[in-house]
Each structure stands twice: as C-alpha cells, then as structure tokens.
Amino acid sequence: MDYFKILLEFLGTFLIIYLLYYFFIIKKCKKDKNYVPAEVNLILILHKIDYKKIDLYKMVKVTSFVTVLIISIIITIISNFFDSALIVIVFGTILSILISIICYNYIGYYFKNKSKVKNKD
C-alpha cells in the first residue's frame, strides 16, 4: 500500500509541475518563435545543433517533459526517504545535476542525429 501512496504522490507532482511548465514555458514557445528555454539553449550550444535544421518546438516539448520528469522523481525520492533539510538540499542538488546531465546529453545526441539525417535528405 505504501508504493501506491508514493506512485500517487509522483503522479500528482508530475501533473502539477507539467501544467505549470506547459502554461509558462511551452505555450510561450509556441506563441513567440524566438523564445527558447535555458535548458534547450544549453543543449543547442553544447551539442552544436543548428536550430534551423530541427523542429525546435518538438525539442522544447521533449526537453520540458524530461525536465518535469526529473523534478518529479527527485521530489518524490527526497520527500519519502530523507528528513533532514541539509541532506535534502545536498542530495537533491547532486541528484538533479547528475540526472540532468545524463538526460540532456541523450536529448542532444538524438536531435544532433536528427539534424544530420535532415541534411542528407
């Protein structure tokens, strides 16, 4: 029964954060074509991806989904396993940096390969 409670907490956290992200980030990108969130801009710069060769809105949606997933997982883990505020801050920071680096690298490689495939066509 405890796993069900954790799952509900994760889903609730994910839903709330995704709705906030959707209304403040994704809709803004859809309206203003020049607006790019910081994490997407970071991926574009680090992987040297030409944003004109990819669907930037799709990249924003994928990156937003992954970002919300990372935040929800970290909040769920921290709230269920740690009680000390100092440990929560340290562990949450380290975990979020590590998971973000891994996930954003995969997203960057994926869209870099997509831009290369589009060039060959």
C-alpha positions in Angstrom: 0.0 0.0 0.0 2.9 2.3 0.6 4.0 2.0 -3.0 0.6 3.1 -4.1 0.9 6.3 -2.0 4.3 7.0 -3.5 3.0 6.5 -7.0 0.1 8.8 -6.4 2.4 11.4 -4.9 4.7 11.1 -8.0 1.8 11.4 -10.4 0.3 14.4 -8.6 3.6 16.2 -8.5 4.3 15.4 -12.2 0.8 16.7 -13.2 1.1 19.9 -11.3 4.6 20.7 -12.5 3.8 19.8 -16.1 0.8 22.0 -16.1 2.8 24.9 -14.8 5.6 24.2 -17.3 3.0 24.0 -20.1 1.4 27.3 -19.4 4.6 29.2 -18.6 7.1 27.7 -21.0 5.6 25.6 -23.8 2.8 28.0 -24.6 5.3 30.9 -24.6 7.5 29.0 -27.1 4.5 28.3 -29.3 3.5 32.0 -29.4 7.0 33.5 -29.6 9.2 31.6 -32.0 12.3 33.5 -30.8 11.9 32.3 -27.2 14.0 29.3 -26.2 14.1 27.9 -22.7 17.5 27.8 -21.0 17.8 24.1 -21.0 17.1 23.9 -24.7 19.5 26.6 -25.4 22.2 24.8 -23.3 21.6 21.6 -25.4 21.8 23.5 -28.6 25.1 25.1 -27.6 26.8 22.1 -26.1 26.0 19.8 -29.0 26.4 22.5 -31.7 23.0 21.8 -33.2 21.7 24.2 -35.8 18.2 25.1 -34.6 17.1 25.7 -38.2 17.6 22.1 -39.1 15.3 20.6 -36.4 11.8 21.1 -35.2 12.6 23.5 -32.2 9.1 23.2 -30.8 9.4 19.4 -30.7 12.7 19.8 -28.9 11.1 22.2 -26.4 8.3 19.7 -25.7 10.7 16.8 -25.3 13.1 18.7 -23.0 10.2 20.1 -21.0 8.8 16.6 -20.5 12.2 15.3 -19.4 12.8 18.2 -17.1 9.4 17.8 -15.4 10.1 14.0 -15.1 13.4 14.7 -13.4 12.0 17.2 -11.0 9.1 14.9 -10.1 11.3 11.9 -9.5 13.7 13.9 -7.3 10.9 15.4 -5.3 9.3 12.0 -4.7 12.6 10.4 -3.7 13.6 13.2 -1.4 10.2 13.6 0.3 9.9 9.8 1.1 13.5 9.0 2.1 15.0 12.0 3.9 14.0 14.1 6.8 17.0 16.5 7.4 16.8 19.7 5.4 20.5 19.8 4.8 20.6 16.3 3.4 17.6 17.1 1.3 19.3 20.1 -0.2 22.7 18.4 -0.8 21.2 15.1 -2.1 18.6 16.9 -4.3 21.2 19.2 -5.8 23.6 16.4 -6.6 20.9 14.1 -7.9 19.3 16.7 -10.1 22.7 17.7 -11.7 23.6 14.1 -12.4 20.3 13.1 -13.9 20.0 16.3 -15.9 23.5 15.9 -17.4 22.6 12.3 -18.5 19.2 13.1 -19.9 20.1 16.3 -21.7 23.1 14.5 -23.3 20.7 11.9 -24.7 18.4 14.6 -26.0 21.3 16.4 -27.5 22.6 13.3 -29.3 19.1 12.5 -30.6 18.5 15.9 -32.1 22.0 16.2 -33.4 21.5 12.9 -35.3 18.1 14.2 -36.5 19.7 17.3 -37.9 22.4 15.2 -39.7 19.7 13.0 -41.2 17.8 16.0 -42.4 20.9 17.4 -44.0 21.4 14.2 -46.1 17.9 14.2 -47.4 
